[in-house]
Amino acid sequence: MKIAIGMVVRNLLSASPLTEFLDNAEKYGHPIDRVIVAYSHQLAPEAAAVLQSRTKLSLIRLQEFGRTYLILKAIGVPYASLRELLFCPLIDTHGLIPYGFNRNQVLMEAMFTEADVLIFVDSDVLPSVLRRMPDGSVRPCEVDFVGAHLGGMAMGADITSSDYSGYNILPPARFDGMTELLWGLHKEAMAEFWQSSMATGGMLLQEGDAGKPTPTTKVLGGNLGLRMRTFPTLPPSSPPITFLTGRRCWRGARTRCWDWPPTSITSSVSISGRRSSTTPMGAIPPSRSF
């Protein structure tokens, strides 16, 4: 099984925390075939060298899409879709990139390199959870991060999340309208937790040795496992940009736009549904891989 770890960042300046995830996977017996990083601004050669010494490495600078363009053109993707998938005007105009656009580049590289499983991780997390010790202290404890994803897939899931880092993305806060804001972000179940975060510090503690697998309708983009062979059957999940009455919503994939005033809403293309098997792998141009 070829397992790839993917990450999207603005700047790749350090090999950490990717090295921690590679160490964790090695510790629990899960060989990682490739690390795929999409970045938009800076790359530190020393960080790339460290990762290259550990596994295959694909670096994707979002403004340099020549290879991907040739592959997609060869399998017959229309030019209009190519522009949506590969060109992001927000980079030049605002220096910002939608999450979906970033992740699609990693996803396409995983398809081109024939990964069986792609697991996304974020640059500010580690393969560990917070647990309360018998003496009452709270400490990070390493978990089988990749194994949790593979275990979920063995149970029949095509998309999985895992446990890590022991913190919630919502910072400690208290203000009017918290519940309404969370509802708009699809995080309404976190309302009570966030409202009490000033007292708890926003920490999430895991009880016991392992969390119990639970079905869900929402997974974290930065903690996402994907069984690649089922990808063509999945609905679009990461449109690069969503447009609301002509204005770009950079995080449109997470916005409940249908509850806005009734206006014209369209989503730009996503690559879900595109079968990579339509192109012989031998026809793919050389990758910018290490």
C-alpha positions as CSV (number, residue, x, y, z in Angstrom):
1,M,0.0,0.0,0.0
2,K,1.3,3.4,-1.0
3,I,0.6,6.0,1.7
4,A,1.2,9.7,1.0
5,I,1.1,12.5,3.5
6,G,0.0,15.9,2.2
7,M,0.3,19.4,3.6
8,V,-0.6,22.9,2.4
9,V,1.4,25.8,3.7
10,R,2.2,29.4,2.8
11,N,5.9,28.9,3.6
12,L,7.8,25.6,4.0
13,L,10.6,26.8,6.3
14,S,11.0,23.7,8.5
15,A,10.8,19.9,8.0
16,S,8.8,19.8,11.3
17,P,6.1,18.7,12.0
18,L,6.3,16.4,8.9
19,T,9.3,14.7,10.4
20,E,7.3,14.0,13.6
21,F,4.6,12.4,11.5
22,L,7.2,10.3,9.6
23,D,8.7,9.2,12.9
24,N,5.3,8.3,14.2
25,A,4.4,6.3,11.1
26,E,7.7,4.4,11.3
27,K,7.2,3.7,15.0
28,Y,3.9,2.1,14.3
29,G,4.9,0.2,11.2
30,H,3.3,2.3,8.4
31,P,5.8,3.1,5.6
32,I,5.2,6.4,4.0
33,D,5.8,6.3,0.3
34,R,5.7,10.1,-0.3
35,V,5.3,13.5,1.2
36,I,3.5,16.1,-0.9
37,V,3.7,19.8,0.0
38,A,1.9,22.6,-1.8
39,Y,3.3,26.0,-0.9
40,S,2.7,29.5,-2.3
41,H,5.6,31.7,-1.1
42,Q,8.9,30.6,0.5
43,L,10.8,27.3,0.5
44,A,13.8,26.6,2.7
45,P,16.2,24.2,0.8
46,E,17.4,22.7,4.0
47,A,13.8,21.7,5.0
48,A,13.4,20.0,1.6
49,A,16.7,18.2,2.0
50,V,15.7,16.8,5.4
51,L,12.4,15.5,4.0
52,Q,14.1,14.1,0.9
53,S,16.4,12.1,3.1
54,R,13.4,10.4,4.7
55,T,11.1,9.6,1.8
56,K,10.0,10.7,-1.7
57,L,9.1,14.3,-1.8
58,S,6.9,16.3,-4.2
59,L,7.0,20.1,-3.9
60,I,4.3,22.0,-5.6
61,R,4.7,25.8,-5.9
62,L,1.2,26.9,-6.7
63,Q,2.2,29.5,-9.3
64,E,4.2,26.9,-11.3
65,F,1.7,24.5,-12.7
66,G,3.3,23.5,-16.0
67,R,3.5,19.8,-15.3
68,T,0.0,19.5,-14.0
69,Y,-1.3,21.4,-16.9
70,L,0.2,19.0,-19.4
71,I,-1.2,16.0,-17.5
72,L,-4.7,17.3,-17.3
73,K,-4.6,18.5,-20.9
74,A,-3.5,15.1,-22.0
75,I,-6.6,13.4,-20.4
76,G,-9.0,15.9,-22.0
77,V,-9.8,18.4,-19.2
78,P,-11.4,21.5,-20.9
79,Y,-9.4,24.7,-20.9
80,A,-11.9,26.5,-18.8
81,S,-11.6,23.9,-16.1
82,L,-7.8,23.9,-16.3
83,R,-7.9,27.7,-15.6
84,E,-10.1,27.1,-12.5
85,L,-8.0,24.3,-11.2
86,L,-4.5,25.7,-11.8
87,F,-4.8,29.5,-11.9
88,C,-5.6,31.5,-8.8
89,P,-5.7,35.3,-9.3
90,L,-5.9,35.8,-5.5
91,I,-2.2,34.9,-5.2
92,D,-1.1,38.0,-7.2
93,T,-3.9,40.4,-6.1
94,H,-4.1,39.5,-2.4
95,G,-1.3,37.0,-1.6
96,L,-4.0,34.6,-0.4
97,I,-5.1,31.2,-1.5
98,P,-8.3,29.3,-0.8
99,Y,-7.9,26.1,1.1
100,G,-9.7,24.1,-1.5
101,F,-7.4,25.3,-4.3
102,N,-4.3,24.4,-2.2
103,R,-5.6,20.9,-1.3
104,N,-6.7,20.1,-4.8
105,Q,-3.0,20.5,-6.0
106,V,-1.9,17.9,-3.4
107,L,-4.8,15.7,-4.3
108,M,-3.9,15.8,-8.0
109,E,-0.3,15.0,-7.2
110,A,-1.4,12.0,-5.2
111,M,-3.4,10.8,-8.2
112,F,-0.5,11.3,-10.6
113,T,1.9,9.3,-8.3
114,E,-0.6,6.5,-7.8
115,A,-1.0,6.8,-4.0
116,D,-3.5,4.3,-2.5
117,V,-4.1,6.5,0.6
118,L,-3.6,10.2,1.0
119,I,-3.5,11.7,4.5
120,F,-3.6,15.5,5.1
121,V,-1.9,17.0,8.1
122,D,-1.6,20.6,9.2
123,S,1.6,22.5,9.9
124,D,0.7,23.4,13.5
125,V,-0.1,19.9,14.9
126,L,1.6,16.8,16.1
127,P,0.6,13.1,16.2
128,S,-0.4,13.2,19.8
129,V,-3.3,13.8,22.1
130,L,-3.6,15.4,25.6
131,R,-4.3,13.1,28.5
132,R,-4.7,13.7,32.2
133,M,-2.1,11.8,34.2
134,P,-2.9,10.0,37.5
135,D,-1.3,13.0,39.3
136,G,-3.7,15.4,37.7
137,S,-1.2,16.9,35.2
138,V,-2.0,17.1,31.5
139,R,0.6,15.8,29.1
140,P,0.8,15.0,25.3
141,C,0.8,11.3,24.5
142,E,1.8,9.9,21.1
143,V,-0.9,8.0,19.2
144,D,-0.9,5.7,16.1
145,F,-2.0,8.5,13.8
146,V,-1.8,6.8,10.5
147,G,-3.1,3.5,12.0
148,A,-6.2,5.3,13.1
149,H,-7.0,6.4,9.6
150,L,-6.2,2.9,8.2
151,G,-8.4,1.3,10.9
152,G,-11.3,3.5,9.8
153,M,-10.8,2.5,6.2
154,A,-10.6,-1.2,7.2
155,M,-14.1,-0.7,8.7
156,G,-15.4,0.5,5.4
157,A,-14.9,4.3,5.5
158,D,-13.6,6.1,2.4
159,I,-12.8,9.3,4.3
160,T,-11.4,9.4,7.8
161,S,-10.2,11.7,10.5
162,S,-7.9,10.8,13.4
163,D,-7.0,12.2,16.8
164,Y,-4.0,14.5,17.3
165,S,-2.7,17.4,19.2
166,G,-5.3,17.8,21.9
167,Y,-6.4,21.3,21.1
168,N,-9.3,22.8,19.3
169,I,-8.9,25.3,16.5
170,L,-11.3,27.7,18.3
171,P,-9.3,29.9,20.6
172,P,-10.6,30.7,24.1
173,A,-13.2,33.5,23.7
174,R,-16.6,34.9,24.9
175,F,-18.8,37.2,22.9
176,D,-22.3,37.7,21.7
177,G,-23.3,35.7,18.6
178,M,-20.9,32.8,19.2
179,T,-23.6,30.2,18.6
180,E,-24.7,31.9,15.3
181,L,-21.1,32.1,14.1
182,L,-20.5,28.4,14.8
183,W,-23.7,27.4,13.0
184,G,-22.5,29.3,9.9
185,L,-19.2,27.4,10.1
186,H,-20.8,24.0,10.5
187,K,-19.5,23.8,14.1
188,E,-22.7,24.3,16.1
189,A,-22.0,21.2,18.2
190,M,-19.0,23.1,19.6
191,A,-21.1,26.0,21.0
192,E,-21.1,24.8,24.7
193,F,-17.4,24.0,24.5
194,W,-16.5,27.4,23.1
195,Q,-18.6,29.3,25.5
196,S,-16.8,27.6,28.4
197,S,-13.3,27.9,26.8
198,M,-12.3,30.9,29.0
199,A,-12.3,28.5,31.9
200,T,-11.0,25.3,30.1
201,G,-8.4,27.0,27.9
202,G,-9.9,25.3,24.9
203,M,-8.0,22.0,25.6
204,L,-9.5,18.7,24.5
205,L,-8.5,15.7,26.7
206,Q,-8.8,12.2,25.4
207,E,-9.9,9.6,28.0
208,G,-8.5,6.1,27.7
209,D,-6.0,4.7,25.3
210,A,-7.8,5.2,22.1
211,G,-10.9,7.0,20.8
212,K,-13.9,5.0,19.6
213,P,-14.5,5.3,15.9
214,T,-17.6,7.4,15.3
215,P,-19.5,8.1,12.0
216,T,-19.5,11.8,11.0
217,T,-20.7,14.1,8.2
218,K,-17.9,16.6,8.7
219,V,-14.2,15.9,8.7
220,L,-11.2,18.3,9.1
221,G,-9.5,19.3,5.9
222,G,-6.1,19.2,7.8
223,N,-6.7,15.8,9.4
224,L,-8.2,13.9,6.4
225,G,-7.6,10.4,5.2
226,L,-8.8,9.6,1.7
227,R,-8.9,6.2,0.0
228,M,-7.9,7.2,-3.5
229,R,-9.6,4.4,-5.4
230,T,-13.0,5.6,-4.3
231,F,-12.2,9.2,-5.1
232,P,-14.0,9.2,-8.5
233,T,-17.3,8.3,-6.7
234,L,-17.1,11.1,-4.1
235,P,-18.9,14.4,-4.5
236,P,-16.9,17.6,-4.8
237,S,-15.7,18.7,-1.4
238,S,-13.1,21.5,-2.0
239,P,-14.2,24.0,-4.7
240,P,-11.2,26.3,-5.2
241,I,-13.4,29.4,-5.0
242,T,-17.1,30.0,-4.3
243,F,-18.7,33.0,-5.9
244,L,-21.6,34.9,-4.2
245,T,-23.2,37.5,-6.5
246,G,-19.9,38.0,-8.2
247,R,-17.7,38.2,-5.1
248,R,-15.2,35.5,-4.1
249,C,-15.8,33.7,-0.9
250,W,-12.3,32.3,-0.1
251,R,-13.6,29.7,2.3
252,G,-16.9,29.1,0.5
253,A,-16.7,25.3,1.0
254,R,-17.3,25.9,4.7
255,T,-20.0,28.6,4.4
256,R,-23.7,27.8,4.4
257,C,-24.4,30.1,1.5
258,W,-27.9,28.8,1.0
259,D,-29.1,30.7,4.1
260,W,-27.9,34.0,2.7
261,P,-30.4,36.2,0.9
262,P,-31.6,34.4,-2.2
263,T,-29.0,35.5,-4.8
264,S,-27.1,33.9,-7.6
265,I,-24.6,31.4,-6.2
266,T,-22.2,29.2,-8.2
267,S,-19.2,27.2,-7.3
268,S,-16.1,26.9,-9.5
269,V,-14.9,23.5,-10.5
270,S,-13.5,20.8,-8.2
271,I,-11.6,17.8,-9.4
272,S,-13.8,15.2,-7.6
273,G,-15.1,12.8,-10.2
274,R,-12.0,12.9,-12.4
275,R,-10.7,9.5,-13.0
276,S,-6.9,9.4,-13.0
277,S,-6.9,6.0,-14.7
278,T,-7.8,7.6,-18.0
279,T,-4.2,8.5,-18.5
280,P,-1.4,5.9,-18.7
281,M,1.1,6.6,-16.0
282,G,3.9,6.2,-18.4
283,A,2.7,9.3,-20.3
284,I,3.0,11.6,-17.4
285,P,5.8,14.2,-17.7
286,P,8.6,14.2,-15.1
287,S,7.5,15.4,-11.7
288,R,9.1,18.1,-9.6
289,S,9.8,15.4,-7.1
290,F,12.9,14.6,-5.0
